[in-house]
Amino acid sequence: MLEQEKMEKSILLHCLSPEEFKSIVKEIIRAEFVAIKKELAIKEYDVLLTRVEASELLKINISTLWHWTKKGRVKAYGTGNRVFYKQDELYI
């Protein structure tokens, strides 16, 4: 039984030329890379809107947008004194 398991797990390469072996390995690696790439599919970059753009999109006043942000109704992102809103998150 142990001998049979070894035979099932063994790989015979004596019938392949180096070019054929290279081609097979290359195709396997390519297929694995495509599978990994699909798993790790990176979402397109988020569209960031300024306060003015976000308030225009929502058809509200900038002060209302500020209040909604403080209450946690919409999430703001920013650096320093610059504030941005992700367009996808504004469609509530």
N, CA, C and O atoms as a Tinker XYZ file with bonds, in Angstrom:
   368  protein
     1  N      0.828000   -1.195000    0.000000    73     2
     2  CA     0.000000    0.000000    0.000000    64     1     3
     3  C      0.871000    1.257000    0.000000    63     2     4     5
     4  O      0.583000    2.211000   -0.722000    81     3
     5  N      1.915000    1.259000    0.794000    73     3     6
     6  CA     2.814000    2.403000    0.880000    64     5     7
     7  C      3.500000    2.650000   -0.458000    63     6     8     9
     8  O      3.689000    3.797000   -0.863000    81     7
     9  N      3.868000    1.584000   -1.133000    73     7    10
    10  CA     4.515000    1.692000   -2.437000    64     9    11
    11  C      3.561000    2.302000   -3.474000    63    10    12    13
    12  O      3.985000    3.084000   -4.325000    81    11
    13  N      2.286000    1.947000   -3.398000    73    11    14
    14  CA     1.291000    2.475000   -4.332000    64    13    15
    15  C      1.092000    3.975000   -4.111000    63    14    16    17
    16  O      0.961000    4.727000   -5.077000    81    15
    17  N      1.067000    4.418000   -2.848000    73    15    18
    18  CA     0.925000    5.839000   -2.539000    64    17    19
    19  C      2.106000    6.625000   -3.078000    63    18    20    21
    20  O      1.934000    7.732000   -3.589000    81    19
    21  N      3.304000    6.065000   -2.969000    73    19    22
    22  CA     4.497000    6.733000   -3.498000    64    21    23
    23  C      4.385000    6.896000   -5.007000    63    22    24    25
    24  O      4.758000    7.939000   -5.544000    81    23
    25  N      3.879000    5.883000   -5.695000    73    23    26
    26  CA     3.737000    5.946000   -7.145000    64    25    27
    27  C      2.708000    6.994000   -7.563000    63    26    28    29
    28  O      2.887000    7.672000   -8.575000    81    27
    29  N      1.632000    7.130000   -6.788000    73    27    30
    30  CA     0.602000    8.112000   -7.113000    64    29    31
    31  C      1.111000    9.535000   -6.935000    63    30    32    33
    32  O      0.681000   10.443000   -7.647000    81    31
    33  N      2.009000    9.733000   -6.004000    73    31    34
    34  CA     2.526000   11.071000   -5.715000    64    33    35
    35  C      3.772000   11.404000   -6.521000    63    34    36    37
    36  O      4.230000   12.547000   -6.489000    81    35
    37  N      4.327000   10.454000   -7.233000    73    35    38
    38  CA     5.560000   10.707000   -7.967000    64    37    39
    39  C      5.249000   11.368000   -9.312000    63    38    40    41
    40  O      4.151000   11.237000   -9.852000    81    39
    41  N      6.230000   12.065000   -9.823000    73    39    42
    42  CA     6.118000   12.759000  -11.096000    64    41    43
    43  C      7.197000   12.204000  -12.018000    63    42    44    45
    44  O      8.376000   12.181000  -11.664000    81    43
    45  N      6.792000   11.765000  -13.182000    73    43    46
    46  CA     7.729000   11.212000  -14.144000    64    45    47
    47  C      8.025000   12.262000  -15.202000    63    46    48    49
    48  O      7.127000   12.733000  -15.899000    81    47
    49  N      9.288000   12.618000  -15.309000    73    47    50
    50  CA     9.675000   13.669000  -16.237000    64    49    51
    51  C     10.534000   13.159000  -17.386000    63    50    52    53
    52  O     10.936000   13.951000  -18.238000    81    51
    53  N     10.819000   11.899000  -17.437000    73    51    54
    54  CA    11.747000   11.403000  -18.448000    64    53    55
    55  C     11.182000   11.458000  -19.864000    63    54    56    57
    56  O     11.934000   11.335000  -20.831000    81    55
    57  N      9.870000   11.642000  -20.002000    73    55    58
    58  CA     9.247000   11.692000  -21.324000    64    57    59
    59  C      9.122000   13.115000  -21.857000    63    58    60    61
    60  O      8.697000   13.312000  -22.995000    81    59
    61  N      9.480000   14.090000  -21.064000    73    59    62
    62  CA     9.311000   15.484000  -21.468000    64    61    63
    63  C     10.644000   16.107000  -21.861000    63    62    64    65
    64  O     11.685000   15.845000  -21.258000    81    63
    65  N     10.574000   16.936000  -22.888000    73    63    66
    66  CA    11.755000   17.719000  -23.224000    64    65    67
    67  C     11.808000   18.912000  -22.270000    63    66    68    69
    68  O     10.795000   19.255000  -21.660000    81    67
    69  N     12.965000   19.544000  -22.135000    73    67    70
    70  CA    13.051000   20.733000  -21.263000    64    69    71
    71  C     12.067000   21.831000  -21.677000    63    70    72    73
    72  O     11.513000   22.520000  -20.821000    81    71
    73  N     11.847000   21.996000  -22.978000    73    71    74
    74  CA    10.915000   23.022000  -23.455000    64    73    75
    75  C      9.479000   22.688000  -23.074000    63    74    76    77
    76  O      8.711000   23.574000  -22.700000    81    75
    77  N      9.114000   21.407000  -23.167000    73    75    78
    78  CA     7.765000   20.988000  -22.782000    64    77    79
    79  C      7.552000   21.180000  -21.283000    63    78    80    81
    80  O      6.499000   21.648000  -20.850000    81    79
    81  N      8.554000   20.817000  -20.505000    73    79    82
    82  CA     8.468000   20.990000  -19.051000    64    81    83
    83  C      8.327000   22.465000  -18.702000    63    82    84    85
    84  O      7.500000   22.837000  -17.869000    81    83
    85  N      9.135000   23.299000  -19.341000    73    83    86
    86  CA     9.082000   24.745000  -19.103000    64    85    87
    87  C      7.694000   25.293000  -19.447000    63    86    88    89
    88  O      7.152000   26.123000  -18.717000    81    87
    89  N      7.131000   24.832000  -20.548000    73    87    90
    90  CA     5.814000   25.286000  -20.976000    64    89    91
    91  C      4.735000   24.884000  -19.974000    63    90    92    93
    92  O      3.850000   25.680000  -19.661000    81    91
    93  N      4.808000   23.655000  -19.472000    73    91    94
    94  CA     3.818000   23.180000  -18.499000    64    93    95
    95  C      3.906000   23.983000  -17.206000    63    94    96    97
    96  O      2.886000   24.413000  -16.667000    81    95
    97  N      5.115000   24.183000  -16.715000    73    95    98
    98  CA     5.303000   24.945000  -15.469000    64    97    99
    99  C      4.837000   26.384000  -15.655000    63    98   100   101
   100  O      4.190000   26.955000  -14.777000    81    99
   101  N      5.166000   26.957000  -16.793000    73    99   102
   102  CA     4.772000   28.341000  -17.078000    64   101   103
   103  C      3.252000   28.478000  -17.087000    63   102   104   105
   104  O      2.716000   29.443000  -16.542000    81   103
   105  N      2.558000   27.529000  -17.698000    73   103   106
   106  CA     1.097000   27.573000  -17.759000    64   105   107
   107  C      0.468000   27.406000  -16.372000    63   106   108   109
   108  O     -0.514000   28.075000  -16.049000    81   107
   109  N      1.028000   26.522000  -15.564000    73   107   110
   110  CA     0.518000   26.326000  -14.204000    64   109   111
   111  C      0.692000   27.594000  -13.383000    63   110   112   113
   112  O     -0.224000   28.010000  -12.673000    81   111
   113  N      1.865000   28.209000  -13.479000    73   111   114
   114  CA     2.127000   29.451000  -12.735000    64   113   115
   115  C      1.194000   30.549000  -13.215000    63   114   116   117
   116  O      0.657000   31.298000  -12.398000    81   115
   117  N      0.987000   30.663000  -14.526000    73   115   118
   118  CA     0.095000   31.688000  -15.069000    64   117   119
   119  C     -1.337000   31.486000  -14.541000    63   118   120   121
   120  O     -2.002000   32.446000  -14.152000    81   119
   121  N     -1.794000   30.240000  -14.533000    73   119   122
   122  CA    -3.155000   29.959000  -14.055000    64   121   123
   123  C     -3.298000   30.301000  -12.575000    63   122   124   125
   124  O     -4.312000   30.861000  -12.159000    81   123
   125  N     -2.286000   29.964000  -11.786000    73   123   126
   126  CA    -2.324000   30.294000  -10.358000    64   125   127
   127  C     -2.294000   31.798000  -10.145000    63   126   128   129
   128  O     -3.000000   32.317000   -9.281000    81   127
   129  N     -1.489000   32.495000  -10.919000    73   127   130
   130  CA    -1.391000   33.951000  -10.794000    64   129   131
   131  C     -2.730000   34.607000  -11.105000    63   130   132   133
   132  O     -3.153000   35.523000  -10.400000    81   131
   133  N     -3.399000   34.142000  -12.159000    73   131   134
   134  CA    -4.711000   34.692000  -12.521000    64   133   135
   135  C     -5.715000   34.435000  -11.399000    63   134   136   137
   136  O     -6.514000   35.310000  -11.069000    81   135
   137  N     -5.676000   33.238000  -10.812000    73   135   138
   138  CA    -6.593000   32.919000   -9.715000    64   137   139
   139  C     -6.341000   33.812000   -8.510000    63   138   140   141
   140  O     -7.288000   34.306000   -7.898000    81   139
   141  N     -5.086000   34.022000   -8.166000    73   139   142
   142  CA    -4.744000   34.885000   -7.027000    64   141   143
   143  C     -5.140000   36.324000   -7.321000    63   142   144   145
   144  O     -5.642000   37.027000   -6.444000    81   143
   145  N     -4.917000   36.755000   -8.536000    73   143   146
   146  CA    -5.265000   38.121000   -8.924000    64   145   147
   147  C     -6.769000   38.357000   -8.786000    63   146   148   149
   148  O     -7.193000   39.426000   -8.348000    81   147
   149  N     -7.576000   37.357000   -9.158000    73   147   150
   150  CA    -9.029000   37.483000   -9.018000    64   149   151
   151  C     -9.435000   37.543000   -7.552000    63   150   152   153
   152  O    -10.336000   38.297000   -7.183000    81   151
   153  N     -8.767000   36.745000   -6.713000    73   151   154
   154  CA    -9.075000   36.756000   -5.279000    64   153   155
   155  C     -8.763000   38.094000   -4.655000    63   154   156   157
   156  O     -9.491000   38.569000   -3.783000    81   155
   157  N     -7.692000   38.694000   -5.095000    73   155   158
   158  CA    -7.245000   39.955000   -4.515000    64   157   159
   159  C     -7.670000   41.153000   -5.342000    63   158   160   161
   160  O     -7.066000   42.223000   -5.259000    81   159
   161  N     -8.709000   40.971000   -6.137000    73   159   162
   162  CA    -9.156000   42.041000   -7.019000    64   161   163
   163  C     -9.317000   43.325000   -6.232000    63   162   164   165
   164  O    -10.096000   43.403000   -5.282000    81   163
   165  N     -8.585000   44.301000   -6.637000    73   163   166
   166  CA    -8.593000   45.579000   -5.929000    64   165   167
   167  C     -9.700000   46.445000   -6.508000    63   166   168   169
   168  O     -9.799000   46.641000   -7.720000    81   167
   169  N    -10.515000   46.950000   -5.620000    73   167   170
   170  CA   -11.609000   47.818000   -6.026000    64   169   171
   171  C    -11.015000   49.087000   -6.634000    63   170   172   173
   172  O     -9.956000   49.557000   -6.220000    81   171
   173  N    -11.710000   49.623000   -7.611000    73   171   174
   174  CA   -11.250000   50.867000   -8.206000    64   173   175
   175  C    -11.154000   51.923000   -7.117000    63   174   176   177
   176  O    -11.837000   51.864000   -6.094000    81   175
   177  N    -10.289000   52.885000   -7.372000    73   175   178
   178  CA   -10.104000   53.933000   -6.383000    64   177   179
   179  C    -11.414000   54.643000   -6.099000    63   178   180   181
   180  O    -12.216000   54.890000   -7.000000    81   179
   181  N    -11.614000   54.965000   -4.831000    73   179   182
   182  CA   -12.814000   55.689000   -4.439000    64   181   183
   183  C    -12.751000   57.109000   -4.984000    63   182   184   185
   184  O    -11.690000   57.731000   -5.023000    81   183
   185  N    -13.897000   57.600000   -5.398000    73   183   186
   186  CA   -13.991000   58.980000   -5.861000    64   185   187
   187  C    -14.198000   59.848000   -4.627000    63   186   188   189
   188  O    -15.183000   59.694000   -3.904000    81   187
   189  N    -13.268000   60.751000   -4.398000    73   187   190
   190  CA   -13.360000   61.647000   -3.246000    64   189   191
   191  C    -13.956000   62.974000   -3.684000    63   190   192   193
   192  O    -13.569000   63.547000   -4.703000    81   191
   193  N    -14.905000   63.444000   -2.890000    73   191   194
   194  CA   -15.562000   64.721000   -3.167000    64   193   195
   195  C    -15.226000   65.722000   -2.078000    63   194   196   197
   196  O    -15.065000   65.360000   -0.912000    81   195
   197  N    -15.121000   66.978000   -2.465000    73   195   198
   198  CA   -14.925000   68.044000   -1.477000    64   197   199
   199  C    -16.250000   68.283000   -0.762000    63   198   200   201
   200  O    -17.275000   67.696000   -1.110000    81   199
   201  N    -16.213000   69.153000    0.238000    73   199   202
   202  CA   -17.446000   69.493000    0.956000    64   201   203
   203  C    -18.494000   70.092000    0.025000    63   202   204   205
   204  O    -19.676000   69.757000    0.098000    81   203
   205  N    -18.044000   70.974000   -0.842000    73   203   206
   206  CA   -18.967000   71.638000   -1.770000    64   205   207
   207  C    -19.560000   70.607000   -2.732000    63   206   208   209
   208  O    -20.771000   70.599000   -2.954000    81   207
   209  N    -18.729000   69.743000   -3.301000    73   207   210
   210  CA   -19.219000   68.725000   -4.235000    64   209   211
   211  C    -20.186000   67.766000   -3.555000    63   210   212   213
   212  O    -21.206000   67.389000   -4.132000    81   211
   213  N    -19.859000   67.370000   -2.316000    73   211   214
   214  CA   -20.727000   66.455000   -1.582000    64   213   215
   215  C    -22.069000   67.104000   -1.269000    63   214   216   217
   216  O    -23.117000   66.474000   -1.409000    81   215
   217  N    -22.035000   68.352000   -0.848000    73   215   218
   218  CA   -23.300000   69.031000   -0.530000    64   217   219
   219  C    -24.144000   69.249000   -1.785000    63   218   220   221
   220  O    -25.371000   69.177000   -1.726000    81   219
   221  N    -23.496000   69.513000   -2.914000    73   219   222
   222  CA   -24.238000   69.658000   -4.168000    64   221   223
   223  C    -24.842000   68.323000   -4.599000    63   222   224   225
   224  O    -25.974000   68.274000   -5.080000    81   223
   225  N    -24.092000   67.260000   -4.428000    73   223   226
   226  CA   -24.591000   65.934000   -4.789000    64   225   227
   227  C    -25.807000   65.554000   -3.953000    63   226   228   229
   228  O    -26.776000   64.996000   -4.469000    81   227
   229  N    -25.749000   65.861000   -2.651000    73   227   230
   230  CA   -26.843000   65.538000   -1.742000    64   229   231
   231  C    -27.952000   66.579000   -1.758000    63   230   232   233
   232  O    -29.018000   66.383000   -1.175000    81   231
   233  N    -27.682000   67.696000   -2.440000    73   231   234
   234  CA   -28.634000   68.811000   -2.519000    64   233   235
   235  C    -28.993000   69.331000   -1.128000    63   234   236   237
   236  O    -30.160000   69.518000   -0.784000    81   235
   237  N    -27.936000   69.556000   -0.344000    73   235   238
   238  CA   -28.096000   70.110000    0.998000    64   237   239
   239  C    -27.101000   71.247000    1.178000    63   238   240   241
   240  O    -26.186000   71.418000    0.372000    81   239
   241  N    -27.285000   72.012000    2.224000    73   239   242
   242  CA   -26.381000   73.095000    2.563000    64   241   243
   243  C    -25.103000   72.512000    3.185000    63   242   244   245
   244  O    -25.128000   71.425000    3.763000    81   243
   245  N    -24.001000   73.238000    3.061000    73   243   246
   246  CA   -22.740000   72.770000    3.643000    64   245   247
   247  C    -22.851000   72.644000    5.161000    63   246   248   249
   248  O    -22.244000   71.749000    5.749000    81   247
   249  N    -23.608000   73.515000    5.793000    73   247   250
   250  CA   -23.771000   73.417000    7.247000    64   249   251
   251  C    -24.527000   72.145000    7.626000    63   250   252   253
   252  O    -24.242000   71.547000    8.664000    81   251
   253  N    -25.480000   71.727000    6.805000    73   251   254
   254  CA   -26.201000   70.472000    7.050000    64   253   255
   255  C    -25.242000   69.300000    6.920000    63   254   256   257
   256  O    -25.285000   68.362000    7.716000    81   255
   257  N    -24.376000   69.354000    5.915000    73   255   258
   258  CA   -23.372000   68.304000    5.733000    64   257   259
   259  C    -22.454000   68.233000    6.946000    63   258   260   261
   260  O    -22.090000   67.143000    7.387000    81   259
   261  N    -22.081000   69.379000    7.484000    73   259   262
   262  CA   -21.227000   69.423000    8.674000    64   261   263
   263  C    -21.943000   68.767000    9.861000    63   262   264   265
   264  O    -21.343000   67.979000   10.591000    81   263
   265  N    -23.233000   69.097000   10.052000    73   263   266
   266  CA   -24.009000   68.504000   11.145000    64   265   267
   267  C    -24.147000   66.988000   10.967000    63   266   268   269
   268  O    -24.016000   66.237000   11.934000    81   267
   269  N    -24.409000   66.542000    9.749000    73   267   270
   270  CA   -24.523000   65.110000    9.480000    64   269   271
   271  C    -23.202000   64.395000    9.767000    63   270   272   273
   272  O    -23.185000   63.266000   10.257000    81   271
   273  N    -22.109000   65.069000    9.455000    73   271   274
   274  CA   -20.794000   64.477000    9.717000    64   273   275
   275  C    -20.556000   64.358000   11.218000    63   274   276   277
   276  O    -20.079000   63.328000   11.694000    81   275
   277  N    -20.884000   65.396000   11.954000    73   275   278
   278  CA   -20.706000   65.372000   13.414000    64   277   279
   279  C    -21.584000   64.311000   14.072000    63   278   280   281
   280  O    -21.177000   63.697000   15.058000    81   279
   281  N    -22.784000   64.091000   13.535000    73   279   282
   282  CA   -23.697000   63.090000   14.096000    64   281   283
   283  C    -23.348000   61.673000   13.649000    63   282   284   285
   284  O    -23.883000   60.704000   14.188000    81   283
   285  N    -22.447000   61.544000   12.663000    73   283   286
   286  CA   -22.056000   60.233000   12.177000    64   285   287
   287  C    -22.939000   59.697000   11.064000    63   286   288   289
   288  O    -22.834000   58.530000   10.688000    81   287
   289  N    -23.791000   60.530000   10.549000    73   287   290
   290  CA   -24.674000   60.090000    9.463000    64   289   291
   291  C    -23.893000   59.872000    8.167000    63   290   292   293
   292  O    -24.213000   58.974000    7.388000    81   291
   293  N    -22.882000   60.683000    7.943000    73   291   294
   294  CA   -21.954000   60.495000    6.823000    64   293   295
   295  C    -20.535000   60.528000    7.392000    63   294   296   297
   296  O    -20.276000   61.171000    8.409000    81   295
   297  N    -19.630000   59.830000    6.724000    73   295   298
   298  CA   -18.256000   59.755000    7.208000    64   297   299
   299  C    -17.367000   60.651000    6.359000    63   298   300   301
   300  O    -17.423000   60.628000    5.130000    81   299
   301  N    -16.557000   61.429000    7.035000    73   299   302
   302  CA   -15.637000   62.333000    6.362000    64   301   303
   303  C    -14.220000   61.787000    6.457000    63   302   304   305
   304  O    -13.863000   61.123000    7.431000    81   303
   305  N    -13.426000   62.070000    5.450000    73   303   306
   306  CA   -12.022000   61.682000    5.412000    64   305   307
   307  C    -11.227000   62.940000    5.142000    63   306   308   309
   308  O    -11.689000   63.829000    4.427000    81   307
   309  N    -10.056000   63.021000    5.699000    73   307   310
   310  CA    -9.294000   64.213000    5.418000    64   309   311
   311  C     -7.900000   64.200000    5.977000    63   310   312   313
   312  O     -7.509000   63.339000    6.766000    81   311
   313  N     -7.171000   65.191000    5.534000    73   311   314
   314  CA    -5.825000   65.427000    6.040000    64   313   315
   315  C     -5.730000   66.896000    6.387000    63   314   316   317
   316  O     -6.098000   67.760000    5.592000    81   315
   317  N     -5.240000   67.168000    7.565000    73   315   318
   318  CA    -5.151000   68.559000    7.991000    64   317   319
   319  C     -6.523000   69.180000    8.059000    63   318   320   321
   320  O     -7.426000   68.646000    8.703000    81   319
   321  N     -6.684000   70.321000    7.388000    73   319   322
   322  CA    -7.994000   70.976000    7.400000    64   321   323
   323  C     -8.796000   70.680000    6.133000    63   322   324   325
   324  O     -9.830000   71.306000    5.900000    81   323
   325  N     -8.332000   69.734000    5.309000    73   323   326
   326  CA    -9.061000   69.343000    4.098000    64   325   327
   327  C     -9.965000   68.158000    4.407000    63   326   328   329
   328  O     -9.532000   67.173000    5.005000    81   327
   329  N    -11.214000   68.262000    3.998000    73   327   330
   330  CA   -12.195000   67.220000    4.279000    64   329   331
   331  C    -12.744000   66.694000    2.955000    63   330   332   333
   332  O    -13.063000   67.464000    2.049000    81   331
   333  N    -12.847000   65.373000    2.863000    73   331   334
   334  CA   -13.380000   64.730000    1.668000    64   333   335
   335  C    -14.427000   63.704000    2.065000    63   334   336   337
   336  O    -14.452000   63.220000    3.196000    81   335
   337  N    -15.278000   63.386000    1.123000    73   335   338
   338  CA   -16.313000   62.374000    1.317000    64   337   339
   339  C    -16.219000   61.386000    0.161000    63   338   340   341
   340  O    -16.008000   61.780000   -0.986000    81   339
   341  N    -16.375000   60.103000    0.470000    73   339   342
   342  CA   -16.364000   59.096000   -0.576000    64   341   343
   343  C    -17.727000   59.094000   -1.253000    63   342   344   345
   344  O    -18.766000   58.999000   -0.599000    81   343
   345  N    -17.700000   59.198000   -2.570000    73   343   346
   346  CA   -18.942000   59.296000   -3.326000    64   345   347
   347  C    -19.838000   58.072000   -3.101000    63   346   348   349
   348  O    -21.054000   58.212000   -2.966000    81   347
   349  N    -19.249000   56.889000   -3.062000    73   347   350
   350  CA   -20.030000   55.659000   -2.867000    64   349   351
   351  C    -20.769000   55.658000   -1.535000    63   350   352   353
   352  O    -21.853000   55.083000   -1.437000    81   351
   353  N    -20.212000   56.285000   -0.515000    73   351   354
   354  CA   -20.818000   56.289000    0.809000    64   353   355
   355  C    -21.921000   57.323000    0.952000    63   354   356   357
   356  O    -22.665000   57.292000    1.931000    81   355
   357  N    -22.043000   58.231000    0.005000    73   355   358
   358  CA   -23.062000   59.265000    0.110000    64   357   359
   359  C    -24.414000   58.818000   -0.414000    63   358   360   361
   360  O    -25.414000   59.502000   -0.196000    81   359
   361  N    -24.464000   57.704000   -1.088000    73   359   362
   362  CA   -25.734000   57.190000   -1.590000    64   361   363
   363  C    -26.347000   56.303000   -0.516000    63   362   364   365
   364  O    -26.284000   55.076000   -0.588000    81   363
   365  N    -26.934000   56.941000    0.467000    73   363   366
   366  CA   -27.479000   56.232000    1.627000    64   365   367
   367  C    -28.960000   55.990000    1.416000    63   366   368
   368  O    -29.618000   55.405000    2.276000    81   367
